[in-house]
Amino acid sequence: MGHEHIETPHLDRLAAESFCFTRGYASGPLCSPSLASIITGLYAHQHGITGNDPAFEYADQRYSANWRLERQPYFDKLKESFYKNRLLTEYLAEEGYRSLQTGKWWLGSWEEGHFDQGMTHGDPLLSGRHGDEGLKIGREGLDPIFNFIDQSQDEERPFFIWYAPFLPHAPHNPPDSLLQKYLTRTSSEPLASYWAMCEWFDKTCGDLVDYIDAQGLKEETLVIYTSDNGWIQDPEAKNRYAPRSKRSPYEMGIRTPFMLRWPGTVPPKRDSTTQVSNIDIVPTILSASQIDVAEHLPGIDLFAEEERNQREIIFAEAFEHDITDVLEPNKSLQYRIALAYPWKIIVPDTQNIPGAGTELFNLERDPHEKSNIARKFPERVVALRKGLDRWWKPD
């Protein structure tokens, strides 16, 4: 994607072997809602995970000794609501697939996510949050994944792997060799640490793809790469993100490349114009697995050229970190976003963000969203607002 300093040779190779969409988007700039969209194929206002934690009366005591227990009833309510949705793992299980969970998994355990095996226990008594034991994947090797692949091969069963490592998420504690490499490229240790984490993550991706290929599964395996949301490193503060990145509706909060590698079935191609979203992952996998796609899914099969060509607009949404009301997503809503390249509109929820105004950008001319041209193109604002309201108009 053109970074001046970060080296990602394994992801570069993956991109060269993939149908690579450079204009991809997460459906939201916060990890839990975005991850939930990846596993359900639904937007956050549909699947109900609009934030990372449910708001509750002890929020001012967060991370206190009893906080994990005090919050559990709120998470139980959230789980009860979320697991009414049909997950990708359930679709695949019906066709004989085994599923493995590793890495980030916000809500409960791998069993609750209908995986056959996993790492995340979700127990508040054992510091269950973010993904707990699952977050060791990548940082402490990939043996759980390798073992799962071997078991699936022994059983002659197809498999699905959820590899969602906490790389390059904070804490930024890369191997010293990588840190020293990037300290020669910047005077900012926070930047060097983050860049080193990106290369560490790159290496784990290479290790995983190489293992699949070494088992003779290259042409039988669809590999999908994306990110759950954005991050721009603050050069002055380690483990901190800069403004207009994570949790923001701007490009660096939601834009991400998508790579789909399936040698022998999908020819490599670089597509820099088609807009794609993480809500497309579930229908794409179901189509590739020859599973009938449920009509209620809003995404498209990314391998279907006609569907790609017919798409004119995609959407995203940003919410508060804490969920105000599990059953009423509009109470936590910050922004609704519509993208009809090159146009992008950001519409704030004025009840939750008083005084904020609508923003319009031409991403072709202004990729860093420095100039709000909403007043200059009112007709474009009206058209995109209509699209947003047809998609979802909060009460």
Beta strands, then each sheet from edge to edge (+ up, - down):
strand 1: 19-25
strand 2: 53-54
strand 3: 98-103
strand 4: 117-118
strand 5: 159-164
strand 6: 223-225
strand 7: 255-261
strand 8: 269-271
strand 9: 276-277
strand 10: 314-319
strand 11: 322-323
strand 12: 333-340
strand 13: 343-348
strand 14: 359-362
sheet 1: 6+ 7- 1+ 8+
sheet 2: 6+ 7- 1+ 9+
sheet 3: 2+ 11+
sheet 4: 4+ 3+ 5+
sheet 5: 10+ 12- 13+ 14-
end
